[in-house]
């Protein structure tokens, strides 16, 4: 039995190592024979489940709605029909393409990444937008190489749905426009995504949405995040420097990973390395030690002592005010989370010096400082509780019936013993 189990484990490991190569070969040899939508659905649901599990493991709040383009195909067809009716798209060989020349007659096109010197879309950009098939189709199906697909005539092995133009599938960009328009409407305040999606995806998404809604501005603001770099190089399967979320969580906690991201500009390349993770862990430890020291003072009979503020107490309170102003200024400056974390750590530093020097710390002002630090860390997702449902474990606003309160006497005894 042991030998059988060992052989099975070896076979599983070999299969996992060869997964990518086998998948490519099977797709090349048998992919065009797959026509059952259930196969595509099972494939999508598998990775959707993996994605949602990763979100939960990272402590990312779930979305309000989960959209699937396979559940929106009728709406996609209706959306495209309206764009065609308004003269901004045309049918060709069973596919439908967006007419960029017609659109530019009344709208701005390529708002995020304007074409240099008025040049059209390059072959490289077209390949990024629609793949090699999109480039090949330019010579035979499109009025202009700049036009992009709203609906594609399905090839063998691709999922297909009925439409006025024949069996086909939605184009890449149209999916987002249709689902976002259904949930949000004819105007989106903030749209986010990776910096590599500015063009063609977001520019084309905006164009077709403005054509559909008959508006000049579908999105008010875009937030484009930088790429993740592993030891100085952009993370990529081709470079063999790909790190999955599950692999990262084997070495670091979800809080440490989030803190690592918060300590870097959101709109620049984000570095993932032992050095930056070491920095994140050091700052996490600084916060943990601070909270532990404050809680130790709170467990004492602090109310039995004098409470009038002295100079050092006023200095701590002034440091709290400075931290509040610093955090506000940092977040108003292009969402500078690293600056905000720095302001909190400055407050922690002042509080630590206060604790070391004060003979009878004023616990109320100390608690207020710790509560403010906690509140900002909660906003950043470093402290749980933003999305909880129900009252939680406490019996009420003034109740001490929490796990931490119940454990406090034992913690104090352990601290005294040390």
C-alpha positions in Angstrom: 0.0 0.0 0.0 2.8 2.4 0.8 4.5 1.6 -2.5 1.3 2.3 -4.3 0.8 5.6 -2.6 4.4 6.6 -3.3 4.0 5.7 -7.0 0.7 7.7 -7.2 2.4 10.7 -5.6 5.3 10.5 -8.0 2.9 10.3 -11.0 0.9 13.3 -9.7 4.1 15.3 -9.3 5.2 14.4 -12.8 1.8 15.4 -14.2 1.9 18.7 -12.4 5.4 19.5 -13.7 4.3 18.7 -17.3 0.9 20.4 -17.0 1.6 23.4 -19.1 3.3 21.5 -21.9 0.6 18.8 -22.0 -2.1 21.4 -22.0 -0.6 23.2 -25.0 -0.2 19.9 -26.9 -3.7 18.7 -26.1 -5.2 22.0 -27.1 -3.3 22.0 -30.4 -4.3 18.5 -31.2 -7.8 18.2 -29.8 -8.9 21.7 -28.9 -11.0 22.2 -32.0 -13.1 19.1 -31.2 -14.4 20.7 -28.0 -17.9 22.1 -28.6 -19.8 21.4 -25.4 -20.3 24.6 -23.4 -20.3 22.6 -20.2 -16.6 22.0 -20.7 -15.9 25.7 -20.9 -18.1 26.4 -17.9 -16.4 23.9 -15.7 -13.0 25.3 -16.7 -14.1 28.8 -15.9 -15.8 27.9 -12.6 -12.7 26.0 -11.5 -10.5 29.1 -11.8 -13.2 31.4 -10.5 -13.3 29.3 -7.3 -9.5 29.4 -7.1 -9.6 33.2 -7.5 -12.2 33.7 -4.8 -10.3 31.4 -2.4 -7.2 33.5 -3.0 -9.2 36.7 -2.3 -10.4 35.2 1.0 -6.9 34.0 2.0 -5.5 37.5 1.3 -8.3 39.2 3.3 -9.7 41.0 0.3 -13.3 42.0 0.7 -15.6 40.3 -1.8 -17.3 42.3 -4.6 -21.0 43.3 -4.4 -21.7 41.4 -7.6 -20.0 38.6 -9.5 -20.4 39.1 -13.2 -19.8 36.3 -15.8 -19.9 37.1 -19.5 -21.5 33.7 -20.3 -24.6 35.0 -18.4 -24.6 38.2 -20.4 -24.5 37.1 -24.0 -28.0 38.3 -24.9 -27.1 41.7 -23.4 -23.9 41.7 -25.4 -25.7 41.1 -28.6 -28.2 43.9 -27.8 -25.4 46.3 -26.9 -23.6 45.6 -30.2 -26.8 46.0 -32.2 -27.3 49.5 -30.8 -23.7 50.5 -31.6 -24.3 49.3 -35.2 -27.5 51.2 -35.4 -25.7 54.4 -34.4 -23.2 54.0 -37.2 -20.2 53.1 -35.1 -19.8 49.4 -36.0 -20.2 47.2 -39.0 -20.6 43.5 -39.8 -18.0 41.6 -41.9 -17.8 37.9 -42.5 -19.8 37.0 -39.5 -17.9 39.3 -37.2 -18.7 42.9 -36.0 -16.0 45.5 -35.8 -16.0 48.9 -34.1 -15.5 51.7 -36.7 -12.9 53.9 -35.2 -12.9 56.4 -38.1 -16.7 57.0 -37.7 -16.3 57.3 -34.0 -13.5 59.9 -34.2 -15.8 62.1 -36.3 -17.8 62.9 -33.1 -15.7 61.6 -30.2 -12.1 61.5 -28.9 -10.5 58.2 -29.4 -7.5 56.8 -27.6 -7.8 59.1 -24.6 -5.5 57.2 -22.3 -2.7 56.4 -24.8 -3.0 58.8 -27.8 -1.5 57.6 -31.0 1.9 59.3 -31.5 1.7 61.8 -34.3 -1.7 60.7 -35.3 -0.5 57.3 -36.3 -2.9 54.4 -36.3 -2.8 51.2 -34.2 0.4 49.2 -34.7 0.5 45.5 -35.5 2.0 45.0 -32.0 -0.8 46.9 -30.3 -3.4 45.0 -32.4 -1.9 41.7 -31.3 -2.1 42.8 -27.7 -5.7 43.7 -28.2 -7.1 40.8 -30.2 -4.2 38.3 -30.6 -2.7 37.1 -33.8 -6.2 36.4 -35.3 -7.1 40.1 -35.0 -4.0 41.1 -37.0 -4.6 38.5 -39.7 -8.2 39.6 -40.0 -7.2 43.3 -40.7 -6.3 42.6 -44.3 -9.6 40.8 -45.1 -12.4 41.9 -42.8 -11.7 45.3 -41.4 -12.2 48.7 -43.0 -9.2 49.9 -41.0 -6.4 48.1 -39.1 -7.4 50.4 -36.2 -10.9 48.8 -35.9 -11.4 46.2 -33.1 -13.8 43.3 -32.7 -17.1 43.6 -30.8 -18.2 40.2 -32.0 -16.1 37.4 -33.5 -17.2 34.6 -35.8 -16.2 31.5 -33.7 -13.7 29.1 -35.0 -13.7 25.4 -34.3 -13.1 24.7 -30.7 -14.2 28.1 -29.5 -17.4 28.7 -27.6 -20.3 30.0 -29.8 -23.7 31.6 -29.3 -26.3 32.6 -31.8 -26.5 36.2 -33.0 -27.9 38.2 -35.9 -24.5 37.8 -37.5 -24.2 34.0 -37.1 -22.6 31.8 -34.4 -19.9 33.7 -32.6 -18.6 35.0 -29.3 -18.1 38.4 -27.6 -14.9 40.4 -28.3 -12.5 41.0 -25.4 -13.4 44.7 -24.7 -17.2 44.4 -25.1 -17.6 42.1 -22.1 -16.5 44.7 -19.6 -18.6 47.5 -21.2 -21.8 45.4 -21.1 -21.4 44.1 -17.6 -20.3 47.4 -16.1 -23.1 49.3 -17.8 -25.6 46.8 -16.5 -24.5 47.2 -12.9 -23.2 50.8 -12.8 -25.0 52.6 -15.6 -24.0 55.2 -18.2 -21.3 56.8 -16.1 -18.5 55.3 -14.0 -16.8 57.5 -11.5 -13.6 55.4 -10.8 -12.3 52.7 -13.1 -9.1 50.7 -12.1 -6.8 48.2 -13.6 -3.2 47.4 -14.5 -1.1 49.9 -16.4 -0.8 47.5 -19.3 -4.6 47.7 -19.9 -4.6 51.5 -20.7 -4.4 50.6 -24.4 -6.0 48.9 -26.1 -8.4 47.5 -23.5 -9.5 50.6 -21.5 -9.4 53.0 -24.5 -11.5 50.6 -26.6 -13.8 49.9 -23.6 -14.5 53.6 -23.3 -15.0 54.1 -27.0 -17.7 51.4 -27.4 -19.4 52.4 -24.2 -19.6 56.1 -25.2 -20.9 55.0 -28.6 -23.6 52.9 -26.8 -24.6 55.5 -24.2 -24.3 58.5 -26.6 -22.0 60.3 -24.2 -18.6 62.0 -24.4 -17.3 60.6 -21.1 -18.2 57.2 -19.7 -15.4 57.2 -17.0 -14.4 60.1 -14.8 -11.2 58.8 -13.3 -8.8 55.9 -14.1 -6.4 54.4 -11.5 -3.8 52.3 -13.3 -1.6 50.2 -11.0 2.0 49.3 -11.6 3.2 45.8 -12.4 4.5 43.4 -9.9 8.2 42.8 -10.2 10.0 39.8 -8.7 13.6 40.6 -7.8 13.7 43.5 -10.3 12.0 41.8 -13.2 8.3 41.9 -14.2 6.6 38.8 -13.0 6.0 36.5 -16.0 5.6 32.8 -16.7 8.0 33.1 -19.7 10.7 34.4 -17.3 10.1 31.6 -14.9 9.7 34.1 -12.0 6.0 33.5 -11.4 4.9 33.3 -7.8 1.3 32.3 -7.0 -0.7 33.7 -4.1 -0.7 30.3 -2.4 3.1 30.1 -2.7 3.5 33.6 -1.3 1.2 32.8 1.6 3.4 29.8 2.5 6.2 32.2 3.4 4.3 35.4 4.5 1.0 36.2 6.2 -1.7 38.0 4.3 -1.1 41.1 6.5 2.6 41.1 5.7 1.9 41.0 1.9 -0.7 43.8 2.2 1.7 45.9 4.2 4.4 45.3 1.5 2.1 46.7 -1.1 1.1 49.6 1.1 4.7 50.6 1.5 5.1 51.2 -2.2 3.5 53.6 -4.7 0.4 52.1 -6.1 1.0 53.6 -9.6 4.6 52.5 -10.0 6.2 49.0 -10.4 5.8 47.1 -7.2 8.9 45.2 -6.0 8.6 41.8 -4.3 11.8 40.5 -2.8 13.3 39.3 0.5 14.4 42.8 1.3 11.0 44.5 0.8 9.3 41.7 2.7 11.8 42.1 5.5 10.9 45.7 5.7 7.2 45.0 5.9 7.7 42.4 8.6 9.8 44.9 10.6 7.1 47.5 10.5 4.4 44.9 11.4 6.5 44.0 14.4 6.7 47.7 15.4 3.0 48.0 15.4 2.5 44.7 17.2 4.9 45.7 20.0 3.2 49.1 20.3 -0.2 47.6 20.7 1.1 45.1 23.2 2.6 47.8 25.3 -0.5 49.9 25.3 -2.7 46.9 26.2 -0.4 46.1 29.1 -0.9 49.6 30.5 -4.7 49.4 30.0 -4.8 46.2 32.0 -3.4 48.0 35.0 -5.5 49.9 37.6 -4.6 53.2 35.8 -7.7 55.0 37.2 -6.3 54.9 40.7 -3.5 57.2 39.6 -3.4 61.0 39.0 -4.8 61.9 35.6 -3.9 65.6 35.1 -1.8 66.1 32.0 1.8 66.9 32.3 4.1 68.3 29.6 5.0 64.8 28.3 1.3 63.9 28.1 0.6 67.0 26.1 3.5 66.2 23.8 2.0 62.8 23.1 -1.4 64.3 22.3 0.3 66.9 20.0 2.1 64.0 18.3 -1.3 62.3 17.7 -2.6 65.5 16.1 0.5 65.7 13.9 0.0 62.1 12.8 -3.7 62.7 11.9 -2.7 65.7 9.8 0.2 63.7 8.2 -2.0 60.7 7.3 -4.6 63.0 5.8 -2.0 64.9 3.8 -0.4 61.7 2.5 -3.7 60.2 1.4 -4.7 63.4 -0.4 -1.3 63.3 -2.2 -2.1 60.6 -4.8 -3.1 58.1 -2.1 0.4 57.9 -0.7 -0.1 55.0 1.6 3.6 54.7 2.4 3.6 58.3 3.6 0.5 57.5 5.8 2.2 54.4 7.3 5.2 56.6 8.0 3.1 59.1 9.9 1.6 56.3 12.0 5.1 54.9 12.8 6.3 58.4 13.8 3.4 58.5 16.3 4.3 55.0 17.5 7.9 56.1 18.0 6.8 59.1 20.1 4.5 56.9 22.1 7.2 54.3 22.8 9.5 57.0 24.1 6.7 58.3 26.2 6.1 54.8 27.7 9.8 54.4 28.4 10.1 57.8 30.2 6.8 58.4 31.9 6.5 57.2 35.5 2.7 57.0 35.4 1.5 57.0 31.7 -1.8 58.6 31.1 -3.6 55.6 29.7 -6.5 57.5 28.1 -4.4 59.6 25.8 -2.2 56.5 25.1 -5.3 54.5 24.3 -6.6 57.3 22.0 -3.3 57.2 20.0 -3.4 53.4 19.7 -7.1 53.6 18.7 -6.3 56.1 15.9 -3.4 53.9 14.6 -5.8 50.9 14.6 -8.5 52.8 12.8 -6.2 53.7 9.9 -4.7 50.2 9.7 -8.3 48.9 9.5 -9.0 51.2 6.6 -5.9 49.7 4.9 -7.2 46.2 5.6 -4.4 45.4 8.0 -6.9 44.9 10.9 -9.9 42.7 10.4 -13.5 43.9 11.0 -14.5 46.1 8.1 -16.8 43.7 6.5 -18.0 41.5 9.4 -21.7 40.6 9.6 -23.5 40.8 12.9 -22.6 42.0 16.4 -19.5 39.9 16.8 -18.5 38.2 20.0 -19.0 41.2 22.4 -22.4 41.4 24.2 -22.8 45.2 23.5 -21.0 48.5 23.2 -19.9 48.5 26.8 -19.4 44.8 27.2 -16.0 43.3 28.1 -17.2 39.8 27.0 -14.6 39.4 24.4 -11.9 36.7 24.0 -9.2 39.3 24.6 -10.9 40.6 27.8 -11.3 37.1 29.1 -7.7 36.3 28.5 -6.4 39.5 30.0 -5.7 38.2 33.5 -3.7 35.3 32.2 -1.7 37.6 29.9 -1.0 40.0 32.7 0.2 37.1 34.9 2.5 35.9 32.1 4.0 39.4 31.7 4.6 39.8 35.4 6.2 36.3 35.5 8.6 37.3 32.8 
